[in-house]
Amino acid sequence: MPSPISENTDVEVIGTTSGDLAAVEEIAQARNQILTEIHKRIIGQDLVIDHLLTALFARGHCLFVGVPGLAKTLLISTLAETLNLDFRRIQFTPDLMPSDITGTDILEEDQATGKRSFRFIKGPLFANIVLADEINRTPPKTQAALLQSMQEQKVTAGGTTYDLALPFSVFATQNPIEQEGTYPLPEAQLDRFMFQVDVTYPSESEEEEIVRQQTSDYRATLNPVLSPERIMQLQQLVLRVPVAEHVIKYAVALCRGSRPADPGATDLVRNYVSWGAGPRASQNLILASKARAILEGRFAASIDDVAALALPILQHRILLNYRAEAEGIRTQQIISHLLQSTKRP
């Protein structure tokens, strides 16, 4: 296992308690146990699982983009079961209403007194892990029902605000090839997701193992690894992970470089980008880098962590213009260019 403080982080860990360092070792060991349990049901997809765990411990949300049949739903439900978290799945459809997600007030009558009053019935959003399946199949009005909960971990209904149970994360799925009858996610909704994770086809050997396993009577039994209370404590630990000033400057420079109006933007960005990543992207780069560090057994985030997470954090926050579309320029090319052109302090 890597030492809690990596030699290439260039940061002095000040005010770190022995308990924090022990917790870093614990979470690194727990990560290996979680991977072992998940791989009882999920073959391959190592990078997707890493992003999923990073988002969870950084208190973030994920948008998974992939064709049907790649076990996106199974992965998320397996993670919830492994971590003893309450899991709810919401199938997004064109007729889904906001109250179907958040909950609704019902009128009740006291049989003894005849007095009537409203009682709030909680919707499926009141869970630790919420799977928003095919989120782009419902209109923006219903998609917006997730905005407050994803930012504030609260739900307001009937003029009353309710706290959601913690830890809380929204994991949404989206099919990239079937666009008929879908509603593109507004930029404000996309920005709430820490990661956009592209789920790709498995390798040939992995697909053979998937077929072998799923067409047999094999049914894996999972062993719980962490409790919800411990997950919340480890999420708090992420916030205490130190970050050197030059790492913050690098994360901010990456995001500012994606904005065509910024003085430091390159010609490629000015020519092909309509809108760049906002301040939430900078924050997510640092938070996710902290979570990635402790999941690998290090108690300090580095520039390498930021660079490794730039693609899933930035690709849904950079809006290309018509010229880019006409010339076949993709968002991934812009991010690759930013990583090459942004000077490391």
Backbone hydrogen bonds, N-H to C=O, Kabsch-Sander energy under -0.5 kcal/mol:
donor,donor_aa,acceptor,acceptor_aa,energy
6,S,4,P,-0.6
9,T,6,S,-1.1
10,D,7,E,-0.5
13,V,11,V,-0.6
14,I,12,E,-0.9
21,L,17,T,-1.8
22,A,18,S,-2.2
23,A,19,G,-2.1
24,V,20,D,-2.0
25,E,21,L,-1.8
26,E,22,A,-2.1
27,I,23,A,-2.7
28,A,24,V,-2.0
29,Q,25,E,-2.1
30,A,26,E,-2.8
31,R,27,I,-2.2
32,N,28,A,-1.4
33,Q,29,Q,-1.9
34,I,30,A,-3.0
35,L,31,R,-2.6
36,T,32,N,-2.0
37,E,33,Q,-2.2
38,I,34,I,-2.9
39,H,35,L,-2.5
40,K,37,E,-1.2
41,R,38,I,-1.9
42,I,38,I,-2.7
43,I,41,R,-0.5
44,G,42,I,-0.5
49,I,45,Q,-2.2
50,D,46,D,-2.3
51,H,47,L,-2.3
52,L,48,V,-2.1
53,L,49,I,-2.5
54,T,50,D,-2.5
55,A,51,H,-2.5
56,L,52,L,-2.0
57,F,53,L,-2.4
58,A,54,T,-1.3
59,R,56,L,-1.2
60,G,55,A,-3.7
62,C,170,V,-1.6
63,L,195,F,-2.3
64,F,62,C,-0.5
64,F,172,A,-3.7
65,V,63,L,-0.6
65,V,197,V,-2.7
66,G,64,F,-0.6
66,G,174,Q,-2.0
70,L,67,V,-0.7
75,L,71,A,-2.2
76,I,72,K,-1.9
77,S,73,T,-2.3
78,T,74,L,-2.2
79,L,75,L,-2.2
80,A,76,I,-2.1
81,E,77,S,-2.0
82,T,78,T,-2.3
83,L,79,L,-1.8
84,N,81,E,-1.0
85,L,80,A,-2.7
88,R,129,I,-2.2
90,I,131,L,-3.2
91,Q,89,R,-0.5
92,F,90,I,-0.8
92,F,133,D,-2.2
96,L,93,T,-1.8
100,D,97,M,-1.3
101,I,97,M,-0.5
101,I,98,P,-1.5
102,T,98,P,-2.5
103,G,99,S,-1.4
104,T,121,I,-1.6
106,I,119,R,-2.6
108,E,106,I,-0.5
108,E,117,S,-3.3
110,D,115,K,-3.2
111,Q,109,E,-0.6
114,G,110,D,-3.0
117,S,108,E,-2.5
119,R,106,I,-2.6
121,I,104,T,-3.1
122,K,120,F,-0.6
123,G,102,T,-1.8
125,L,101,I,-2.0
126,F,123,G,-1.8
127,A,125,L,-2.0
128,N,86,D,-0.8
129,I,86,D,-2.6
130,V,169,S,-2.5
131,L,88,R,-2.9
131,L,129,I,-0.5
132,A,130,V,-0.7
132,A,171,F,-1.9
133,D,90,I,-2.2
133,D,131,L,-1.1
135,I,132,A,-0.8
135,I,173,T,-2.0
137,R,134,E,-1.9
138,T,135,I,-1.0
142,T,139,P,-1.1
143,Q,139,P,-2.2
144,A,140,P,-2.4
145,A,142,T,-1.5
146,L,143,Q,-1.9
147,L,144,A,-1.2
148,Q,144,A,-0.5
150,M,146,L,-2.5
151,Q,147,L,-1.6
152,E,148,Q,-3.2
153,Q,148,Q,-0.6
153,Q,149,S,-1.4
154,K,148,Q,-0.6
155,V,162,Y,-2.6
157,A,155,V,-0.5
157,A,160,T,-2.7
160,T,157,A,-1.7
162,Y,155,V,-3.5
164,L,153,Q,-2.2
169,S,128,N,-2.4
171,F,130,V,-2.8
171,F,169,S,-0.5
172,A,62,C,-2.8
172,A,170,V,-0.5
173,T,132,A,-2.2
174,Q,64,F,-2.1
179,Q,177,I,-0.8
182,T,179,Q,-1.5
183,Y,136,N,-3.8
189,Q,186,P,-0.5
190,L,186,P,-2.4
191,D,187,E,-2.4
192,R,189,Q,-1.1
193,F,190,L,-1.7
194,M,61,H,-1.4
194,M,192,R,-0.5
195,F,61,H,-1.7
196,Q,312,P,-2.4
197,V,63,L,-2.7
197,V,195,F,-0.5
198,D,196,Q,-0.6
199,V,65,V,-2.8
199,V,197,V,-0.6
200,T,198,D,-0.7
207,E,203,S,-2.7
208,E,204,E,-2.2
209,E,205,S,-1.8
210,I,206,E,-2.4
211,V,207,E,-2.6
212,R,208,E,-2.3
213,Q,209,E,-2.6
214,Q,210,I,-3.0
215,T,211,V,-1.4
216,S,213,Q,-1.3
222,L,220,A,-0.5
225,V,82,T,-2.9
226,L,82,T,-0.6
231,I,227,S,-2.2
232,M,228,P,-2.0
233,Q,229,E,-1.7
234,L,230,R,-2.3
235,Q,231,I,-2.3
236,Q,232,M,-1.8
237,L,233,Q,-1.6
238,V,234,L,-1.6
239,L,235,Q,-1.0
240,R,236,Q,-0.7
240,R,237,L,-1.0
241,V,237,L,-0.5
241,V,238,V,-1.3
244,A,301,A,-0.6
247,V,244,A,-0.7
248,I,244,A,-1.6
249,K,245,E,-2.3
250,Y,246,H,-1.7
251,A,247,V,-2.2
252,V,248,I,-2.5
253,A,249,K,-2.4
254,L,250,Y,-2.2
255,C,251,A,-1.7
256,R,252,V,-2.9
257,G,253,A,-2.1
258,S,254,L,-0.5
258,S,255,C,-1.1
259,R,256,R,-1.5
262,D,259,R,-1.8
265,A,262,D,-2.0
270,R,266,T,-2.3
271,N,267,D,-2.4
272,Y,268,L,-1.7
273,V,269,V,-2.3
274,S,319,L,-3.0
275,W,319,L,-1.9
281,A,278,G,-1.3
282,S,278,G,-0.9
283,Q,279,P,-2.1
284,N,280,R,-2.5
285,L,281,A,-2.3
286,I,282,S,-1.7
287,L,283,Q,-2.8
288,A,284,N,-2.7
289,S,285,L,-1.6
290,K,286,I,-2.2
291,A,287,L,-2.2
292,R,288,A,-2.7
293,A,289,S,-2.1
294,I,290,K,-2.1
295,L,291,A,-2.0
296,E,292,R,-1.1
296,E,293,A,-0.7
297,G,294,I,-1.3
298,R,293,A,-2.9
299,F,4,P,-7.7
301,A,242,P,-1.6
306,V,302,S,-1.5
307,A,303,I,-2.6
308,A,304,D,-2.2
309,L,305,D,-1.2
309,L,306,V,-0.5
310,A,306,V,-0.6
310,A,307,A,-0.8
313,I,309,L,-1.4
314,L,310,A,-2.4
315,Q,311,L,-2.2
317,R,314,L,-2.0
318,I,314,L,-0.7
319,L,275,W,-2.8
319,L,317,R,-0.6
320,L,318,I,-0.6
321,N,272,Y,-2.2
325,E,321,N,-1.7
326,A,322,Y,-2.6
327,E,323,R,-2.0
328,G,324,A,-0.6
328,G,325,E,-0.8
329,I,324,A,-2.7
333,Q,330,R,-0.7
334,I,330,R,-1.3
335,I,331,T,-2.2
336,S,332,Q,-2.3
337,H,333,Q,-2.2
338,L,334,I,-2.3
339,L,335,I,-2.4
340,Q,336,S,-1.6
341,S,337,H,-2.6
342,T,338,L,-2.2
343,K,341,S,-0.6
